Structures are given as C-alpha cells and as structure tokens.
Amino acid sequence: MSKIPEATTRLFKNVFVCKNCQSKIRADPQKIMRGKVRCRKCGKKAFRPINRK
C-alpha cells in the first residue's frame, strides 16, 4: 500500500512537539527557529519536529 501525499502533508507539515510536555503545535518553521512560538500548555519555547514513523 502506498502512502498518500495529501495525508502525509496534513499530518506532518509544520507540526512540532514541545520538548517539555510533548504537546503538538502547528506553526511556521521560521517562527519556531526564531523562538517566537510558545507552548500553549507549559509556555516553553523548545520544540522539535514530529517523528514520522
């Protein structure tokens, strides 16, 4: 079974995970790199890209 590109884009594009509380947030990667996005749950600015398993 092949992967559907539209579904992959919807699930993984611009999605980041907080390093502290593991909550997901969708934001622009440039804003994440500049530190302008805060976590809704804990207020930290440390994010990582979501894992694609």
mmCIF entry with sequence, helices, sheets and N, C-alpha, C, O atoms, coordinates in Angstrom:
data_MODEL
# 
_entry.id   MODEL 
# 
_entity.id                         1 
_entity.type                       polymer 
_entity.pdbx_number_of_molecules   1 
# 
_entity_poly.entity_id                      1 
_entity_poly.type                           'polypeptide(L)' 
_entity_poly.nstd_linkage                   no 
_entity_poly.nstd_monomer                   no 
_entity_poly.pdbx_seq_one_letter_code       MSKIPEATTRLFKNVFVCKNCQSKIRADPQKIMRGKVRCRKCGKKAFRPINRK 
_entity_poly.pdbx_seq_one_letter_code_can   MSKIPEATTRLFKNVFVCKNCQSKIRADPQKIMRGKVRCRKCGKKAFRPINRK 
_entity_poly.pdbx_strand_id                 A 
# 
loop_
_entity_poly_seq.entity_id 
_entity_poly_seq.num 
_entity_poly_seq.mon_id 
_entity_poly_seq.hetero 
1 1  MET n 
1 2  SER n 
1 3  LYS n 
1 4  ILE n 
1 5  PRO n 
1 6  GLU n 
1 7  ALA n 
1 8  THR n 
1 9  THR n 
1 10 ARG n 
1 11 LEU n 
1 12 PHE n 
1 13 LYS n 
1 14 ASN n 
1 15 VAL n 
1 16 PHE n 
1 17 VAL n 
1 18 CYS n 
1 19 LYS n 
1 20 ASN n 
1 21 CYS n 
1 22 GLN n 
1 23 SER n 
1 24 LYS n 
1 25 ILE n 
1 26 ARG n 
1 27 ALA n 
1 28 ASP n 
1 29 PRO n 
1 30 GLN n 
1 31 LYS n 
1 32 ILE n 
1 33 MET n 
1 34 ARG n 
1 35 GLY n 
1 36 LYS n 
1 37 VAL n 
1 38 ARG n 
1 39 CYS n 
1 40 ARG n 
1 41 LYS n 
1 42 CYS n 
1 43 GLY n 
1 44 LYS n 
1 45 LYS n 
1 46 ALA n 
1 47 PHE n 
1 48 ARG n 
1 49 PRO n 
1 50 ILE n 
1 51 ASN n 
1 52 ARG n 
1 53 LYS n 
# 
_struct_asym.id          A 
_struct_asym.entity_id   1 
# 
loop_
_struct_conf.conf_type_id 
_struct_conf.id 
_struct_conf.pdbx_PDB_helix_id 
_struct_conf.beg_label_comp_id 
_struct_conf.beg_label_asym_id 
_struct_conf.beg_label_seq_id 
_struct_conf.pdbx_beg_PDB_ins_code 
_struct_conf.end_label_comp_id 
_struct_conf.end_label_asym_id 
_struct_conf.end_label_seq_id 
_struct_conf.pdbx_end_PDB_ins_code 
_struct_conf.beg_auth_comp_id 
_struct_conf.beg_auth_asym_id 
_struct_conf.beg_auth_seq_id 
_struct_conf.end_auth_comp_id 
_struct_conf.end_auth_asym_id 
_struct_conf.end_auth_seq_id 
_struct_conf.pdbx_PDB_helix_class 
_struct_conf.details 
_struct_conf.pdbx_PDB_helix_length 
HELX_P HELX_P1 AA1 PRO A 5  ? PHE A 12 ? PRO A 5  PHE A 12 1 ? 8 
HELX_P HELX_P2 AA2 PRO A 29 ? ARG A 34 ? PRO A 29 ARG A 34 1 ? 6 
# 
_struct_conf_type.id          HELX_P 
_struct_conf_type.criteria    ? 
_struct_conf_type.reference   ? 
# 
_struct_sheet.id               AA1 
_struct_sheet.type             ? 
_struct_sheet.number_strands   3 
_struct_sheet.details          ? 
# 
loop_
_struct_sheet_order.sheet_id 
_struct_sheet_order.range_id_1 
_struct_sheet_order.range_id_2 
_struct_sheet_order.offset 
_struct_sheet_order.sense 
AA1 1 2 ? anti-parallel 
AA1 2 3 ? anti-parallel 
# 
loop_
_struct_sheet_range.sheet_id 
_struct_sheet_range.id 
_struct_sheet_range.beg_label_comp_id 
_struct_sheet_range.beg_label_asym_id 
_struct_sheet_range.beg_label_seq_id 
_struct_sheet_range.pdbx_beg_PDB_ins_code 
_struct_sheet_range.end_label_comp_id 
_struct_sheet_range.end_label_asym_id 
_struct_sheet_range.end_label_seq_id 
_struct_sheet_range.pdbx_end_PDB_ins_code 
_struct_sheet_range.beg_auth_comp_id 
_struct_sheet_range.beg_auth_asym_id 
_struct_sheet_range.beg_auth_seq_id 
_struct_sheet_range.end_auth_comp_id 
_struct_sheet_range.end_auth_asym_id 
_struct_sheet_range.end_auth_seq_id 
AA1 1 LYS A 24 ? ARG A 26 ? LYS A 24 ARG A 26 
AA1 2 VAL A 15 ? CYS A 18 ? VAL A 15 CYS A 18 
AA1 3 PHE A 47 ? PRO A 49 ? PHE A 47 PRO A 49 
# 
loop_
_atom_site.group_PDB 
_atom_site.id 
_atom_site.type_symbol 
_atom_site.label_atom_id 
_atom_site.label_alt_id 
_atom_site.label_comp_id 
_atom_site.label_asym_id 
_atom_site.label_entity_id 
_atom_site.label_seq_id 
_atom_site.pdbx_PDB_ins_code 
_atom_site.Cartn_x 
_atom_site.Cartn_y 
_atom_site.Cartn_z 
_atom_site.occupancy 
_atom_site.B_iso_or_equiv 
_atom_site.pdbx_formal_charge 
_atom_site.auth_seq_id 
_atom_site.auth_comp_id 
_atom_site.auth_asym_id 
_atom_site.auth_atom_id 
_atom_site.pdbx_PDB_model_num 
ATOM 1   N N  . MET A 1 1  ? 0.838  -1.175 0.000  1.00 0.00 ? 1  MET A N  1 
ATOM 2   C CA . MET A 1 1  ? 0.000  0.000  0.000  1.00 0.00 ? 1  MET A CA 1 
ATOM 3   C C  . MET A 1 1  ? 0.886  1.241  0.000  1.00 0.00 ? 1  MET A C  1 
ATOM 4   O O  . MET A 1 1  ? 1.815  1.341  0.801  1.00 0.00 ? 1  MET A O  1 
ATOM 5   N N  . SER A 1 2  ? 0.609  2.171  -0.879 1.00 0.00 ? 2  SER A N  1 
ATOM 6   C CA . SER A 1 2  ? 1.443  3.360  -0.983 1.00 0.00 ? 2  SER A CA 1 
ATOM 7   C C  . SER A 1 2  ? 0.941  4.455  -0.038 1.00 0.00 ? 2  SER A C  1 
ATOM 8   O O  . SER A 1 2  ? -0.216 4.463  0.383  1.00 0.00 ? 2  SER A O  1 
ATOM 9   N N  . LYS A 1 3  ? 1.843  5.365  0.274  1.00 0.00 ? 3  LYS A N  1 
ATOM 10  C CA . LYS A 1 3  ? 1.477  6.474  1.141  1.00 0.00 ? 3  LYS A CA 1 
ATOM 11  C C  . LYS A 1 3  ? 0.811  7.572  0.312  1.00 0.00 ? 3  LYS A C  1 
ATOM 12  O O  . LYS A 1 3  ? 1.221  7.857  -0.814 1.00 0.00 ? 3  LYS A O  1 
ATOM 13  N N  . ILE A 1 4  ? -0.203 8.169  0.880  1.00 0.00 ? 4  ILE A N  1 
ATOM 14  C CA . ILE A 1 4  ? -0.925 9.232  0.201  1.00 0.00 ? 4  ILE A CA 1 
ATOM 15  C C  . ILE A 1 4  ? -0.246 10.561 0.532  1.00 0.00 ? 4  ILE A C  1 
ATOM 16  O O  . ILE A 1 4  ? -0.150 10.923 1.705  1.00 0.00 ? 4  ILE A O  1 
ATOM 17  N N  . PRO A 1 5  ? 0.222  11.288 -0.474 1.00 0.00 ? 5  PRO A N  1 
ATOM 18  C CA . PRO A 1 5  ? 0.951  12.541 -0.200 1.00 0.00 ? 5  PRO A CA 1 
ATOM 19  C C  . PRO A 1 5  ? 0.109  13.598 0.513  1.00 0.00 ? 5  PRO A C  1 
ATOM 20  O O  . PRO A 1 5  ? 0.636  14.352 1.331  1.00 0.00 ? 5  PRO A O  1 
ATOM 21  N N  . GLU A 1 6  ? -1.188 13.665 0.216  1.00 0.00 ? 6  GLU A N  1 
ATOM 22  C CA . GLU A 1 6  ? -2.036 14.652 0.866  1.00 0.00 ? 6  GLU A CA 1 
ATOM 23  C C  . GLU A 1 6  ? -2.165 14.375 2.370  1.00 0.00 ? 6  GLU A C  1 
ATOM 24  O O  . GLU A 1 6  ? -2.157 15.298 3.184  1.00 0.00 ? 6  GLU A O  1 
ATOM 25  N N  . ALA A 1 7  ? -2.281 13.108 2.717  1.00 0.00 ? 7  ALA A N  1 
ATOM 26  C CA . ALA A 1 7  ? -2.391 12.746 4.131  1.00 0.00 ? 7  ALA A CA 1 
ATOM 27  C C  . ALA A 1 7  ? -1.079 12.995 4.859  1.00 0.00 ? 7  ALA A C  1 
ATOM 28  O O  . ALA A 1 7  ? -1.081 13.469 5.995  1.00 0.00 ? 7  ALA A O  1 
ATOM 29  N N  . THR A 1 8  ? 0.033  12.682 4.221  1.00 0.00 ? 8  THR A N  1 
ATOM 30  C CA . THR A 1 8  ? 1.346  12.920 4.825  1.00 0.00 ? 8  THR A CA 1 
ATOM 31  C C  . THR A 1 8  ? 1.546  14.411 5.072  1.00 0.00 ? 8  THR A C  1 
ATOM 32  O O  . THR A 1 8  ? 2.052  14.808 6.122  1.00 0.00 ? 8  THR A O  1 
ATOM 33  N N  . THR A 1 9  ? 1.156  15.222 4.122  1.00 0.00 ? 9  THR A N  1 
ATOM 34  C CA . THR A 1 9  ? 1.276  16.674 4.277  1.00 0.00 ? 9  THR A CA 1 
ATOM 35  C C  . THR A 1 9  ? 0.418  17.171 5.428  1.00 0.00 ? 9  THR A C  1 
ATOM 36  O O  . THR A 1 9  ? 0.861  17.987 6.236  1.00 0.00 ? 9  THR A O  1 
ATOM 37  N N  . ARG A 1 10 ? -0.807 16.678 5.500  1.00 0.00 ? 10 ARG A N  1 
ATOM 38  C CA . ARG A 1 10 ? -1.725 17.123 6.553  1.00 0.00 ? 10 ARG A CA 1 
ATOM 39  C C  . ARG A 1 10 ? -1.224 16.734 7.945  1.00 0.00 ? 10 ARG A C  1 
ATOM 40  O O  . ARG A 1 10 ? -1.362 17.504 8.896  1.00 0.00 ? 10 ARG A O  1 
ATOM 41  N N  . LEU A 1 11 ? -0.645 15.546 8.062  1.00 0.00 ? 11 LEU A N  1 
ATOM 42  C CA . LEU A 1 11 ? -0.228 15.056 9.372  1.00 0.00 ? 11 LEU A CA 1 
ATOM 43  C C  . LEU A 1 11 ? 1.110  15.609 9.843  1.00 0.00 ? 11 LEU A C  1 
ATOM 44  O O  . LEU A 1 11 ? 1.306  15.792 11.044 1.00 0.00 ? 11 LEU A O  1 
ATOM 45  N N  . PHE A 1 12 ? 2.041  15.882 8.918  1.00 0.00 ? 12 PHE A N  1 
ATOM 46  C CA . PHE A 1 12 ? 3.395  16.191 9.329  1.00 0.00 ? 12 PHE A CA 1 
ATOM 47  C C  . PHE A 1 12 ? 3.914  17.568 8.959  1.00 0.00 ? 12 PHE A C  1 
ATOM 48  O O  . PHE A 1 12 ? 4.937  17.988 9.498  1.00 0.00 ? 12 PHE A O  1 
ATOM 49  N N  . LYS A 1 13 ? 3.249  18.293 8.056  1.00 0.00 ? 13 LYS A N  1 
ATOM 50  C CA . LYS A 1 13 ? 3.775  19.588 7.640  1.00 0.00 ? 13 LYS A CA 1 
ATOM 51  C C  . LYS A 1 13 ? 3.528  20.642 8.709  1.00 0.00 ? 13 LYS A C  1 
ATOM 52  O O  . LYS A 1 13 ? 2.398  20.828 9.159  1.00 0.00 ? 13 LYS A O  1 
ATOM 53  N N  . ASN A 1 14 ? 4.581  21.324 9.110  1.00 0.00 ? 14 ASN A N  1 
ATOM 54  C CA . ASN A 1 14 ? 4.541  22.418 10.084 1.00 0.00 ? 14 ASN A CA 1 
ATOM 55  C C  . ASN A 1 14 ? 4.041  21.967 11.465 1.00 0.00 ? 14 ASN A C  1 
ATOM 56  O O  . ASN A 1 14 ? 3.474  22.773 12.202 1.00 0.00 ? 14 ASN A O  1 
ATOM 57  N N  . VAL A 1 15 ? 4.240  20.702 11.822 1.00 0.00 ? 15 VAL A N  1 
ATOM 58  C CA . VAL A 1 15 ? 3.829  20.211 13.137 1.00 0.00 ? 15 VAL A CA 1 
ATOM 59  C C  . VAL A 1 15 ? 5.078  19.997 13.976 1.00 0.00 ? 15 VAL A C  1 
ATOM 60  O O  . VAL A 1 15 ? 6.026  19.338 13.549 1.00 0.00 ? 15 VAL A O  1 
ATOM 61  N N  . PHE A 1 16 ? 5.064  20.567 15.176 1.00 0.00 ? 16 PHE A N  1 
ATOM 62  C CA . PHE A 1 16 ? 6.193  20.461 16.091 1.00 0.00 ? 16 PHE A CA 1 
ATOM 63  C C  . PHE A 1 16 ? 5.697  19.983 17.445 1.00 0.00 ? 16 PHE A C  1 
ATOM 64  O O  . PHE A 1 16 ? 4.523  20.140 17.780 1.00 0.00 ? 16 PHE A O  1 
ATOM 65  N N  . VAL A 1 17 ? 6.615  19.392 18.228 1.00 0.00 ? 17 VAL A N  1 
ATOM 66  C CA . VAL A 1 17 ? 6.286  18.834 19.534 1.00 0.00 ? 17 VAL A CA 1 
ATOM 67  C C  . VAL A 1 17 ? 7.105  19.557 20.594 1.00 0.00 ? 17 VAL A C  1 
ATOM 68  O O  . VAL A 1 17 ? 8.308  19.756 20.426 1.00 0.00 ? 17 VAL A O  1 
ATOM 69  N N  . CYS A 1 18 ? 6.463  19.946 21.673 1.00 0.00 ? 18 CYS A N  1 
ATOM 70  C CA . CYS A 1 18 ? 7.149  20.601 22.783 1.00 0.00 ? 18 CYS A CA 1 
ATOM 71  C C  . CYS A 1 18 ? 8.096  19.600 23.437 1.00 0.00 ? 18 CYS A C  1 
ATOM 72  O O  . CYS A 1 18 ? 7.715  18.457 23.689 1.00 0.00 ? 18 CYS A O  1 
ATOM 73  N N  . LYS A 1 19 ? 9.315  20.021 23.709 1.00 0.00 ? 19 LYS A N  1 
ATOM 74  C CA . LYS A 1 19 ? 10.298 19.130 24.331 1.00 0.00 ? 19 LYS A CA 1 
ATOM 75  C C  . LYS A 1 19 ? 10.012 18.912 25.810 1.00 0.00 ? 19 LYS A C  1 
ATOM 76  O O  . LYS A 1 19 ? 10.523 17.963 26.403 1.00 0.00 ? 19 LYS A O  1 
ATOM 77  N N  . ASN A 1 20 ? 9.210  19.771 26.408 1.00 0.00 ? 20 ASN A N  1 
ATOM 78  C CA . ASN A 1 20 ? 8.931  19.661 27.830 1.00 0.00 ? 20 ASN A CA 1 
ATOM 79  C C  . ASN A 1 20 ? 7.687  18.814 28.107 1.00 0.00 ? 20 ASN A C  1 
ATOM 80  O O  . ASN A 1 20 ? 7.737  17.889 28.918 1.00 0.00 ? 20 ASN A O  1 
ATOM 81  N N  . CYS A 1 21 ? 6.568  19.128 27.435 1.00 0.00 ? 21 CYS A N  1 
ATOM 82  C CA . CYS A 1 21 ? 5.306  18.452 27.769 1.00 0.00 ? 21 CYS A CA 1 
ATOM 83  C C  . CYS A 1 21 ? 4.764  17.580 26.638 1.00 0.00 ? 21 CYS A C  1 
ATOM 84  O O  . CYS A 1 21 ? 3.703  16.975 26.793 1.00 0.00 ? 21 CYS A O  1 
ATOM 85  N N  . GLN A 1 22 ? 5.461  17.500 25.510 1.00 0.00 ? 22 GLN A N  1 
ATOM 86  C CA . GLN A 1 22 ? 5.097  16.655 24.366 1.00 0.00 ? 22 GLN A CA 1 
ATOM 87  C C  . GLN A 1 22 ? 3.748  17.005 23.745 1.00 0.00 ? 22 GLN A C  1 
ATOM 88  O O  . GLN A 1 22 ? 3.103  16.135 23.161 1.00 0.00 ? 22 GLN A O  1 
ATOM 89  N N  . SER A 1 23 ? 3.313  18.242 23.856 1.00 0.00 ? 23 SER A N  1 
ATOM 90  C CA . SER A 1 23 ? 2.085  18.632 23.166 1.00 0.00 ? 23 SER A CA 1 
ATOM 91  C C  . SER A 1 23 ? 2.428  19.080 21.749 1.00 0.00 ? 23 SER A C  1 
ATOM 92  O O  . SER A 1 23 ? 3.499  19.637 21.504 1.00 0.00 ? 23 SER A O  1 
ATOM 93  N N  . LYS A 1 24 ? 1.506  18.831 20.817 1.00 0.00 ? 24 LYS A N  1 
ATOM 94  C CA . LYS A 1 24 ? 1.741  19.162 19.413 1.00 0.00 ? 24 LYS A CA 1 
ATOM 95  C C  . LYS A 1 24 ? 1.216  20.562 19.116 1.00 0.00 ? 24 LYS A C  1 
ATOM 96  O O  . LYS A 1 24 ? 0.198  20.992 19.658 1.00 0.00 ? 24 LYS A O  1 
ATOM 97  N N  . ILE A 1 25 ? 1.939  21.261 18.239 1.00 0.00 ? 25 ILE A N  1 
ATOM 98  C CA . ILE A 1 25 ? 1.521  22.580 17.803 1.00 0.00 ? 25 ILE A CA 1 
ATOM 99  C C  . ILE A 1 25 ? 1.862  22.727 16.330 1.00 0.00 ? 25 ILE A C  1 
ATOM 100 O O  . ILE A 1 25 ? 2.904  22.255 15.876 1.00 0.00 ? 25 ILE A O  1 
ATOM 101 N N  . ARG A 1 26 ? 0.985  23.379 15.590 1.00 0.00 ? 26 ARG A N  1 
ATOM 102 C CA . ARG A 1 26 ? 1.237  23.627 14.173 1.00 0.00 ? 26 ARG A CA 1 
ATOM 103 C C  . ARG A 1 26 ? 1.643  25.087 14.033 1.00 0.00 ? 26 ARG A C  1 
ATOM 104 O O  . ARG A 1 26 ? 0.887  25.991 14.389 1.00 0.00 ? 26 ARG A O  1 
ATOM 105 N N  . ALA A 1 27 ? 2.857  25.308 13.505 1.00 0.00 ? 27 ALA A N  1 
ATOM 106 C CA . ALA A 1 27 ? 3.361  26.667 13.348 1.00 0.00 ? 27 ALA A CA 1 
ATOM 107 C C  . ALA A 1 27 ? 4.360  26.715 12.204 1.00 0.00 ? 27 ALA A C  1 
ATOM 108 O O  . ALA A 1 27 ? 4.843  25.683 11.738 1.00 0.00 ? 27 ALA A O  1 
ATOM 109 N N  . ASP A 1 28 ? 4.657  27.916 11.766 1.00 0.00 ? 28 ASP A N  1 
ATOM 110 C CA . ASP A 1 28 ? 5.631  28.128 10.707 1.00 0.00 ? 28 ASP A CA 1 
ATOM 111 C C  . ASP A 1 28 ? 7.039  27.785 11.219 1.00 0.00 ? 28 ASP A C  1 
ATOM 112 O O  . ASP A 1 28 ? 7.416  28.230 12.303 1.00 0.00 ? 28 ASP A O  1 
ATOM 113 N N  . PRO A 1 29 ? 7.816  27.011 10.467 1.00 0.00 ? 29 PRO A N  1 
ATOM 114 C CA . PRO A 1 29 ? 9.164  26.634 10.931 1.00 0.00 ? 29 PRO A CA 1 
ATOM 115 C C  . PRO A 1 29 ? 10.081 27.823 11.178 1.00 0.00 ? 29 PRO A C  1 
ATOM 116 O O  . PRO A 1 29 ? 10.941 27.764 12.057 1.00 0.00 ? 29 PRO A O  1 
ATOM 117 N N  . GLN A 1 30 ? 9.913  28.894 10.422 1.00 0.00 ? 30 GLN A N  1 
ATOM 118 C CA . GLN A 1 30 ? 10.746 30.081 10.639 1.00 0.00 ? 30 GLN A CA 1 
ATOM 119 C C  . GLN A 1 30 ? 10.469 30.703 12.006 1.00 0.00 ? 30 GLN A C  1 
ATOM 120 O O  . GLN A 1 30 ? 11.396 31.157 12.677 1.00 0.00 ? 30 GLN A O  1 
ATOM 121 N N  . LYS A 1 31 ? 9.209  30.726 12.420 1.00 0.00 ? 31 LYS A N  1 
ATOM 122 C CA . LYS A 1 31 ? 8.858  31.266 13.733 1.00 0.00 ? 31 LYS A CA 1 
ATOM 123 C C  . LYS A 1 31 ? 9.381  30.381 14.850 1.00 0.00 ? 31 LYS A C  1 
ATOM 124 O O  . LYS A 1 31 ? 9.805  30.883 15.891 1.00 0.00 ? 31 LYS A O  1 
ATOM 125 N N  . ILE A 1 32 ? 9.358  29.066 14.647 1.00 0.00 ? 32 ILE A N  1 
ATOM 126 C CA . ILE A 1 32 ? 9.886  28.130 15.639 1.00 0.00 ? 32 ILE A CA 1 
ATOM 127 C C  . ILE A 1 32 ? 11.384 28.366 15.824 1.00 0.00 ? 32 ILE A C  1 
ATOM 128 O O  . ILE A 1 32 ? 11.876 28.412 16.952 1.00 0.00 ? 32 ILE A O  1 
ATOM 129 N N  . MET A 1 33 ? 12.108 28.517 14.711 1.00 0.00 ? 33 MET A N  1 
ATOM 130 C CA . MET A 1 33 ? 13.558 28.716 14.782 1.00 0.00 ? 33 MET A CA 1 
ATOM 131 C C  . MET A 1 33 ? 13.925 30.035 15.449 1.00 0.00 ? 33 MET A C  1 
ATOM 132 O O  . MET A 1 33 ? 14.941 30.117 16.139 1.00 0.00 ? 33 MET A O  1 
ATOM 133 N N  . ARG A 1 34 ? 13.114 31.060 15.252 1.00 0.00 ? 34 ARG A N  1 
ATOM 134 C CA . ARG A 1 34 ? 13.388 32.364 15.865 1.00 0.00 ? 34 ARG A CA 1 
ATOM 135 C C  . ARG A 1 34 ? 12.946 32.435 17.320 1.00 0.00 ? 34 ARG A C  1 
ATOM 136 O O  . ARG A 1 34 ? 13.290 33.386 18.022 1.00 0.00 ? 34 ARG A O  1 
ATOM 137 N N  . GLY A 1 35 ? 12.182 31.436 17.788 1.00 0.00 ? 35 GLY A N  1 
ATOM 138 C CA . GLY A 1 35 ? 11.733 31.413 19.181 1.00 0.00 ? 35 GLY A CA 1 
ATOM 139 C C  . GLY A 1 35 ? 10.526 32.293 19.439 1.00 0.00 ? 35 GLY A C  1 
ATOM 140 O O  . GLY A 1 35 ? 10.330 32.755 20.563 1.00 0.00 ? 35 GLY A O  1 
ATOM 141 N N  . LYS A 1 36 ? 9.718  32.533 18.428 1.00 0.00 ? 36 LYS A N  1 
ATOM 142 C CA . LYS A 1 36 ? 8.548  33.399 18.588 1.00 0.00 ? 36 LYS A CA 1 
ATOM 143 C C  . LYS A 1 36 ? 7.292  32.634 18.971 1.00 0.00 ? 36 LYS A C  1 
ATOM 144 O O  . LYS A 1 36 ? 6.255  33.245 19.232 1.00 0.00 ? 36 LYS A O  1 
ATOM 145 N N  . VAL A 1 37 ? 7.363  31.305 19.009 1.00 0.00 ? 37 VAL A N  1 
ATOM 146 C CA . VAL A 1 37 ? 6.189  30.487 19.319 1.00 0.00 ? 37 VAL A CA 1 
ATOM 147 C C  . VAL A 1 37 ? 6.374  29.885 20.704 1.00 0.00 ? 37 VAL A C  1 
ATOM 148 O O  . VAL A 1 37 ? 7.439  29.359 21.029 1.00 0.00 ? 37 VAL A O  1 
ATOM 149 N N  . ARG A 1 38 ? 5.328  29.970 21.513 1.00 0.00 ? 38 ARG A N  1 
ATOM 150 C CA . ARG A 1 38 ? 5.357  29.385 22.850 1.00 0.00 ? 38 ARG A CA 1 
ATOM 151 C C  . ARG A 1 38 ? 4.362  28.232 22.916 1.00 0.00 ? 38 ARG A C  1 
ATOM 152 O O  . ARG A 1 38 ? 3.374  28.203 22.183 1.00 0.00 ? 38 ARG A O  1 
ATOM 153 N N  . CYS A 1 39 ? 4.637  27.299 23.795 1.00 0.00 ? 39 CYS A N  1 
ATOM 154 C CA . CYS A 1 39 ? 3.738  26.166 24.005 1.00 0.00 ? 39 CYS A CA 1 
ATOM 155 C C  . CYS A 1 39 ? 2.469  26.651 24.713 1.00 0.00 ? 39 CYS A C  1 
ATOM 156 O O  . CYS A 1 39 ? 2.533  27.470 25.630 1.00 0.00 ? 39 CYS A O  1 
ATOM 157 N N  . ARG A 1 40 ? 1.319  26.132 24.275 1.00 0.00 ? 40 ARG A N  1 
ATOM 158 C CA . ARG A 1 40 ? 0.050  26.515 24.894 1.00 0.00 ? 40 ARG A CA 1 
ATOM 159 C C  . ARG A 1 40 ? -0.075 25.959 26.316 1.00 0.00 ? 40 ARG A C  1 
ATOM 160 O O  . ARG A 1 40 ? -0.697 26.569 27.185 1.00 0.00 ? 40 ARG A O  1 
ATOM 161 N N  . LYS A 1 41 ? 0.530  24.789 26.530 1.00 0.00 ? 41 LYS A N  1 
ATOM 162 C CA . LYS A 1 41 ? 0.373  24.101 27.810 1.00 0.00 ? 41 LYS A CA 1 
ATOM 163 C C  . LYS A 1 41 ? 1.342  24.607 28.873 1.00 0.00 ? 41 LYS A C  1 
ATOM 164 O O  . LYS A 1 41 ? 0.933  24.976 29.974 1.00 0.00 ? 41 LYS A O  1 
ATOM 165 N N  . CYS A 1 42 ? 2.643  24.620 28.531 1.00 0.00 ? 42 CYS A N  1 
ATOM 166 C CA . CYS A 1 42 ? 3.643  24.921 29.558 1.00 0.00 ? 42 CYS A CA 1 
ATOM 167 C C  . CYS A 1 42 ? 4.353  26.256 29.362 1.00 0.00 ? 42 CYS A C  1 
ATOM 168 O O  . CYS A 1 42 ? 5.020  26.729 30.282 1.00 0.00 ? 42 CYS A O  1 
ATOM 169 N N  . GLY A 1 43 ? 4.230  26.877 28.194 1.00 0.00 ? 43 GLY A N  1 
ATOM 170 C CA . GLY A 1 43 ? 4.823  28.186 27.984 1.00 0.00 ? 43 GLY A CA 1 
ATOM 171 C C  . GLY A 1 43 ? 6.278  28.176 27.538 1.00 0.00 ? 43 GLY A C  1 
ATOM 172 O O  . GLY A 1 43 ? 6.873  29.243 27.391 1.00 0.00 ? 43 GLY A O  1 
ATOM 173 N N  . LYS A 1 44 ? 6.865  27.018 27.321 1.00 0.00 ? 44 LYS A N  1 
ATOM 174 C CA . LYS A 1 44 ? 8.264  26.935 26.877 1.00 0.00 ? 44 LYS A CA 1 
ATOM 175 C C  . LYS A 1 44 ? 8.380  27.241 25.393 1.00 0.00 ? 44 LYS A C  1 
ATOM 176 O O  . LYS A 1 44 ? 7.380  27.265 24.676 1.00 0.00 ? 44 LYS A O  1 
ATOM 177 N N  . LYS A 1 45 ? 9.605  27.476 24.937 1.00 0.00 ? 45 LYS A N  1 
ATOM 178 C CA . LYS A 1 45 ? 9.852  27.780 23.533 1.00 0.00 ? 45 LYS A CA 1 
ATOM 179 C C  . LYS A 1 45 ? 10.701 26.714 22.845 1.00 0.00 ? 45 LYS A C  1 
ATOM 180 O O  . LYS A 1 45 ? 11.194 26.940 21.740 1.00 0.00 ? 45 LYS A O  1 
ATOM 181 N N  . ALA A 1 46 ? 10.876 25.564 23.476 1.00 0.00 ? 46 ALA A N  1 
ATOM 182 C CA . ALA A 1 46 ? 11.705 24.494 22.926 1.00 0.00 ? 46 ALA A CA 1 
ATOM 183 C C  . ALA A 1 46 ? 10.819 23.488 22.189 1.00 0.00 ? 46 ALA A C  1 
ATOM 184 O O  . ALA A 1 46 ? 9.976  22.828 22.797 1.00 0.00 ? 46 ALA A O  1 
ATOM 185 N N  . PHE A 1 47 ? 11.022 23.377 20.867 1.00 0.00 ? 47 PHE A N  1 
ATOM 186 C CA . PHE A 1 47 ? 10.233 22.475 20.060 1.00 0.00 ? 47 PHE A CA 1 
ATOM 187 C C  . PHE A 1 47 ? 11.151 21.591 19.209 1.00 0.00 ? 47 PHE A C  1 
ATOM 188 O O  . PHE A 1 47 ? 12.309 21.926 18.959 1.00 0.00 ? 47 PHE A O  1 
ATOM 189 N N  . ARG A 1 48 ? 10.606 20.468 18.779 1.00 0.00 ? 48 ARG A N  1 
ATOM 190 C CA . ARG A 1 48 ? 11.308 19.576 17.843 1.00 0.00 ? 48 ARG A CA 1 
ATOM 191 C C  . ARG A 1 48 ? 10.300 19.164 16.784 1.00 0.00 ? 48 ARG A C  1 
ATOM 192 O O  . ARG A 1 48 ? 9.094  19.212 17.029 1.00 0.00 ? 48 ARG A O  1 
ATOM 193 N N  . PRO A 1 49 ? 10.778 18.753 15.593 1.00 0.00 ? 49 PRO A N  1 
ATOM 194 C CA . PRO A 1 49 ? 9.835  18.259 14.588 1.00 0.00 ? 49 PRO A CA 1 
ATOM 195 C C  . PRO A 1 49 ? 9.194  16.959 15.040 1.00 0.00 ? 49 PRO A C  1 
ATOM 196 O O  . PRO A 1 49 ? 9.785  16.211 15.819 1.00 0.00 ? 49 PRO A O  1 
ATOM 197 N N  . ILE A 1 50 ? 8.005  16.690 14.564 1.00 0.00 ? 50 ILE A N  1 
ATOM 198 C CA . ILE A 1 50 ? 7.298  15.456 14.919 1.00 0.00 ? 50 ILE A CA 1 
ATOM 199 C C  . ILE A 1 50 ? 7.984  14.272 14.228 1.00 0.00 ? 50 ILE A C  1 
ATOM 200 O O  . ILE A 1 50 ? 8.453  14.401 13.098 1.00 0.00 ? 50 ILE A O  1 
ATOM 201 N N  . ASN A 1 51 ? 8.042  13.128 14.900 1.00 0.00 ? 51 ASN A N  1 
ATOM 202 C CA . ASN A 1 51 ? 8.649  11.933 14.322 1.00 0.00 ? 51 ASN A CA 1 
ATOM 203 C C  . ASN A 1 51 ? 7.705  11.307 13.297 1.00 0.00 ? 51 ASN A C  1 
ATOM 204 O O  . ASN A 1 51 ? 6.497  11.220 13.513 1.00 0.00 ? 51 ASN A O  1 
ATOM 205 N N  . ARG A 1 52 ? 8.276  10.880 12.192 1.00 0.00 ? 52 ARG A N  1 
ATOM 206 C CA . ARG A 1 52 ? 7.479  10.248 11.133 1.00 0.00 ? 52 ARG A CA 1 
ATOM 207 C C  . ARG A 1 52 ? 7.760  8.749  11.136 1.00 0.00 ? 52 ARG A C  1 
ATOM 208 O O  . ARG A 1 52 ? 8.695  8.281  10.486 1.00 0.00 ? 52 ARG A O  1 
ATOM 209 N N  . LYS A 1 53 ? 6.959  8.021  11.860 1.00 0.00 ? 53 LYS A N  1 
ATOM 210 C CA . LYS A 1 53 ? 7.163  6.575  11.955 1.00 0.00 ? 53 LYS A CA 1 
ATOM 211 C C  . LYS A 1 53 ? 6.392  5.856  10.891 1.00 0.00 ? 53 LYS A C  1 
ATOM 212 O O  . LYS A 1 53 ? 6.442  4.628  10.814 1.00 0.00 ? 53 LYS A O  1 
# 
